[in-house]
Amino acid sequence: MLGDSNRVLVGYSGGADSTCLVHLLSLLKIDFVAAHLHHGQRVEADKEMALCEAFCQSLDVPFVSGRADVPRMSRELKIGLEEAGRMARYNFLNQAARRLECDMIATAHTGTDSVETILFNLVRGTGPSGLTGIDASRNGLIRPLLPFSRQETLAYCQQNGLWFHNDPANESMDFSRARIRHRISPEFELVNPGYEAAILRCASIIGEEDQFLNGAAASALERAEVSLNGDLGFLTRDAEVAFDRVAMGSLPPVLFKRACRLAVSALGASIDFDQTEAIVSGFASGSPGSVTAEGGVVVAEWNDRLLHFRQLQPTEPFRFKLTCPGETESEEFGWKITAQHAPRSERRNERGALRVELSIAKTQGELYFRSTQPGDSMQPLGFDGTRKLSDLLSETKLTKAARSRLPIICDFVGPIWAPGVCLSHRIDKEPECERVLVLEFEPIIGSSEPSND
């Protein structure tokens, strides 16, 4: 799990599980820091934090602590104490890991925790992914104790005479996991004393099949994907994706639903059972429609040609000076504009090109770029009259997201170039000019790939 990691941050509550993990890592001479979060829920938590620090000092283990007001978080965010506590812990661990230059974060979840998670998800009506338990390793977070049960970590602490404390929240029936732990799990154990191993074995089988179905759904999406925005596709690759309606409609329902969930997930959101079913029924009706994902972050839309998923966050208007000569980059949108003076070439400017040569003498004042504005117009190269820029953008079939992200190059008079769309006739190079301004619009390599969880 550690791979080439140089330093690990360990979530340390002082309970038997995390105490076991801290002790084991200290014996293994792993370079790690124990991180303890005070939840602001109990008066005795101050004493417990001091005892946690003393235990780490006895092992010569670096210790860091933090404080959070979990009850206030619960009230303000309108979420349960359990969820607020989990959010506070991971925020603290992530911030501490960055500050202390730790490559990984380790938590002390056990196989018993994984079983309880599966039972909790089952009662909520989860799909297969929720029945696979807790991931052993994911996105820099590792759980080294998953192969062991809570009974084993407790026995380890007792046999080695290690100090630990019991969180009263683990006994409170106000919390769902405590009810599962003290009321549901004992009944399962009466039916099958080895029920934990049996459930984890079932989770392993489901996990393998879940990965297979995800792979099949991803392959189906790849075959059905329709390119958006032509040569300017890199503008919105992280914000939208579209698929051929016929290809998607030919998928078995189980793959269609999974493909929709994967597409929404790739854009940073999720859809629940009811939203998935709404897409299925709406798509099957043959009429145009849409469904907005949970939280209003992503929308799924369909018409007679496409199934289109797009983010809903609006792009704020922008305006910045163009570095000339030099490079101007937008890390947010993944593009760069290169401007340089060069000898005039015999190459003709094309209306929808991503590289143009401009007459330096015809530009008025310093160049800058901005988002499109109502009333923008220009005389496009090859046209006799003036055209609205909104009409020109529409004719190129750019999506709404692409139009909002496209930088419009302007001088003091107004727009002179919309990359990939049109070039103003008034600044086209002339045969007699010897030097020109070359502008090139292109993606920043590696920055426009979709973000997958």
CORWO-V103492 format. One record per backbone hydrogen bond with DSSP energy under -1.0 kcal/mol. CO is the residue of the C=O (numbers start at 0). NH is the residue of the N-H. If there is no record, write none. Layout:
co = [CO;CO]
nh = [NH;NH]
//
This chain:
co = [1;6;6;7;8;9;13;14;15;16;17;18;19;20;21;22;23;24;25;30;32;33;34;35;37;38;41;43;44;45;46;47;48;49;50;51;52;53;55;61;63;65;68;69;70;71;72;73;79;80;81;82;83;84;85;86;87;88;89;90;91;92;93;94;95;96;103;104;105;109;110;111;112;113;114;115;116;117;118;120;121;126;127;135;137;139;140;141;142;144;147;148;149;150;151;152;153;154;155;156;157;166;167;171;174;175;176;177;178;178;179;183;184;185;186;187;191;193;194;195;196;197;198;199;200;201;202;203;204;205;206;207;208;209;210;211;212;213;214;215;216;217;218;219;220;223;228;229;231;232;235;235;238;240;241;242;243;244;245;247;251;252;253;254;255;256;257;258;259;260;261;263;264;269;271;272;273;274;275;276;277;278;279;280;288;290;292;296;297;298;299;300;301;304;305;306;307;308;309;317;319;325;327;329;329;333;334;335;336;337;338;339;341;349;352;353;355;357;363;366;367;368;369;372;375;377;378;379;386;387;388;389;390;391;392;393;398;399;400;401;407;408;408;409;413;415;416;417;417;421;422;423;424;426;429;433;435;436;437;438;439;441;443]
nh = [4;102;103;32;105;34;164;18;19;20;21;22;23;24;25;26;27;29;28;7;9;63;11;65;67;69;44;47;48;49;50;51;52;53;54;55;56;57;60;33;35;37;72;73;74;75;76;78;83;84;85;86;87;88;89;90;91;92;93;94;95;96;97;98;99;101;8;141;10;113;114;115;116;117;118;119;120;121;122;125;124;129;130;142;140;104;137;106;145;147;110;152;153;154;155;156;157;158;159;161;160;169;170;174;178;179;180;181;182;183;184;187;188;189;190;191;194;197;198;199;200;201;202;203;204;205;206;207;208;209;210;211;212;213;214;215;216;217;218;219;220;221;222;223;224;243;231;232;234;235;238;239;310;308;225;306;247;248;249;250;255;256;257;258;259;260;261;262;263;264;265;268;267;293;275;276;277;278;279;280;281;282;283;284;301;299;295;311;292;309;290;307;288;244;302;242;300;240;298;370;368;338;336;333;334;443;329;441;327;439;325;437;435;352;419;440;438;436;411;321;409;319;407;375;388;386;424;382;377;391;392;393;394;395;397;396;402;403;404;405;369;415;416;367;410;423;408;420;421;417;380;426;427;358;432;343;341;357;339;355;337;335;446]
//
